[in-house]
Amino acid sequence: MVNQNTPTLRRDTSSRNRLSISSIIKYGIVVLVAICCYAYIWSVNKLFNSKNEMLGIVSPPEENKMAHGATSSNADMHGDGSNSRSLPQKVHSRNTQNLANSKAKTAPIVLPNVLLIGAQKAGTSSIAQWLHNNGVCHPKVFPGEPAYLIKEVQFFNQPNRYNAGIDFYSKRFEHCSEETHPWILDATPNYFIEASKVYNTYTDEKAGDALAKLKLIAILRDPVSRELSWYNHKLHEYKHGARDEWLLDVVHTNGTIKTFDEYSIELSRLITANPKDAFSLYVDHLKSWVELFGRQQLLILSYNEFVTDPSKTVGRLEEFLGVKLNGEFEKYNFWRDVSKEMPTIAKEVLGELFREKNEELYEFLANNPGPPMEEKPFPRFDE
Ligand SMILES: Nc1ncnc2c1ncn2[C@@H]1O[C@H](COP(=O)(O)OS(=O)(=O)O)[C@@H](OP(=O)(O)O)[C@H]1O
């Protein structure tokens, strides 16, 4: 039995041995192939990444994200940008981070050295265009962004843009070389109520000496007629089919258009309830600018003078910027399909609403004189 079994046993053992050797060889080949595949994928990936880095390609679309934000927040002239489309949150913030890191290594920060901070509806488009005609550098508009950003970057007033950081803002001005463009302008009237955000950016450690070089220009218009102009702007857009949220306060809920009298009564209620964000309460906002930036960096112009004696306004701007400026102001944002007449009730309601703050403004400007070329005393709106 033993002998009979032994060969069998022997035969079985040698076959098992042959099996296990061939299995080991097979497994070895599989492992080797797996290692080779992994090494190949890793090296291709590495090569691709380093090529992207060399070409300056960063992961997905920071620009697209901003373009969406800007386009949709066009419907929000006061700028909370809340309806902007965006990437899923995690990807979104990582991309912004990547961009910031790569820019910090490569491009120096370029900030505008002239900000036309408002007031809205006080001839800012005309002044901005005229300065651009005179060689003052204007912001770059990126693909997908609305064309009006060539005048106004809307950086400090739109949270989705402001939160993208100083590198995002700088990118709009990187084409403005100091040799060819001594002056770089962002003319965003909505900045008028954003003094502290502007200050934070200009004192960022990346901003260098931008704060010391910064010139601020404000042009003030009688707030009552400024409000009529803004109402007319919205009405004009509405008549041309726009239905964005920011302009819907010119219509009743049933779709009929509010008269300016009706609009003014509501506006008066709103401003009384929330004066902080009211653009027409000039003195409140100017106090913040003066406190943060001083008075000599800020030139305050009169819209009334700009309309009635523009050559004087030109002279003040020339002196403030230290350059010769040519040509005339052209008309911008002048709508013919709206009435410029000031109705009686609105005049009274808004006149009363702004009276006190206007007086405070004249007093504040008298006690805090601006740079030498500024008109003094600042002309009263009711003169
Ligand atoms: N060159 C010139 N001279 C006199 N008045 C002018 C000029 N250019 C523009 N305007 C009037 O300014 C108002 C528009 O101001 P803005 O360009 O600042 O508007 S905006 O804030 O950019 O939307 C708007 O005022 P209203 O007509 O009262 O609405 C324009 O007609």
The ligand as an SDF file (V2000), in Angstrom:
LIG
                    3D

 31 33  0  0  0  0  0  0  0  0999 V2000
  -21.3730  115.9550  -22.0690 N   0  0  0  0  0  0  0  0  0  0  0  0
  -22.4240  116.0210  -21.2590 C   0  0  0  0  0  0  0  0  0  0  0  0
  -22.8630  117.2090  -20.8410 N   0  0  0  0  0  0  0  0  0  0  0  0
  -23.9370  117.3040  -20.0370 C   0  0  0  0  0  0  0  0  0  0  0  0
  -24.6140  116.2410  -19.5420 N   0  0  0  0  0  0  0  0  0  0  0  0
  -24.1890  115.0450  -19.9210 C   0  0  0  0  0  0  0  0  0  0  0  0
  -23.0880  114.8680  -20.7930 C   0  0  0  0  0  0  0  0  0  0  0  0
  -22.9250  113.5460  -20.9550 N   0  0  0  0  0  0  0  0  0  0  0  0
  -23.8610  112.9390  -20.2580 C   0  0  0  0  0  0  0  0  0  0  0  0
  -24.6370  113.8310  -19.6150 N   0  0  0  0  0  0  0  0  0  0  0  0
  -25.7800  113.5300  -18.7420 C   0  0  0  0  0  0  0  0  0  0  0  0
  -25.2840  112.8130  -17.5920 O   0  0  0  0  0  0  0  0  0  0  0  0
  -26.2580  111.8290  -17.2140 C   0  0  0  0  0  0  0  0  0  0  0  0
  -25.6260  110.4520  -17.3170 C   0  0  0  0  0  0  0  0  0  0  0  0
  -24.6000  110.3620  -16.3720 O   0  0  0  0  0  0  0  0  0  0  0  0
  -23.6050  109.1220  -16.2820 P   0  0  0  0  0  0  0  0  0  0  0  0
  -22.9190  108.9540  -17.5660 O   0  0  0  0  0  0  0  0  0  0  0  0
  -22.7710  109.3330  -15.0870 O   0  0  0  0  0  0  0  0  0  0  0  0
  -24.6190  107.9130  -16.0620 O   0  0  0  0  0  0  0  0  0  0  0  0
  -24.1950  106.4680  -15.5060 S   0  0  0  0  0  0  0  0  0  0  0  0
  -24.1240  106.5930  -14.0540 O   0  0  0  0  0  0  0  0  0  0  0  0
  -22.9420  106.0830  -16.1080 O   0  0  0  0  0  0  0  0  0  0  0  0
  -25.3140  105.6010  -15.9410 O   0  0  0  0  0  0  0  0  0  0  0  0
  -27.4280  112.0160  -18.1570 C   0  0  0  0  0  0  0  0  0  0  0  0
  -28.2990  112.9320  -17.5360 O   0  0  0  0  0  0  0  0  0  0  0  0
  -29.8790  112.9720  -17.8160 P   0  0  0  0  0  0  0  0  0  0  0  0
  -30.0370  113.3090  -19.2700 O   0  0  0  0  0  0  0  0  0  0  0  0
  -30.4160  114.0400  -16.9250 O   0  0  0  0  0  0  0  0  0  0  0  0
  -30.4180  111.6260  -17.4860 O   0  0  0  0  0  0  0  0  0  0  0  0
  -26.7640  112.5900  -19.3860 C   0  0  0  0  0  0  0  0  0  0  0  0
  -27.6330  113.2880  -20.2340 O   0  0  0  0  0  0  0  0  0  0  0  0
  1  2  1  0
  2  3  1  0
  2  7  2  0
  3  4  2  0
  4  5  1  0
  5  6  2  0
  6  7  1  0
  6 10  1  0
  7  8  1  0
  8  9  2  0
  9 10  1  0
 10 11  1  0
 11 12  1  0
 11 30  1  0
 12 13  1  0
 13 14  1  0
 13 24  1  0
 14 15  1  0
 15 16  1  0
 16 17  2  0
 16 18  1  0
 16 19  1  0
 19 20  1  0
 20 21  2  0
 20 22  2  0
 20 23  1  0
 24 25  1  0
 24 30  1  0
 25 26  1  0
 26 27  2  0
 26 28  1  0
 26 29  1  0
 30 31  1  0
M  END
$$$$
